[in-house]
């Protein structure tokens, strides 16, 4: 009789690595979007601050 060696199934390891990779990619893309739109957000905040000036008599 021949012996059959069983190899460990790495399915969940592959799934975990894929999910972790996708989460990292999403985080990097989100961070780059925040950096790209930061000057626009700052400009909008400045405009809002200028519009909120109250005139006192």
Buried (B, 14 or more C-beta within 10 A) or exposed (E): EEEEEEEEEEEEEEEEEEEEEEEEEEEEEEEEEEEEEEEEEEEEEEEEEEEEEEEEE
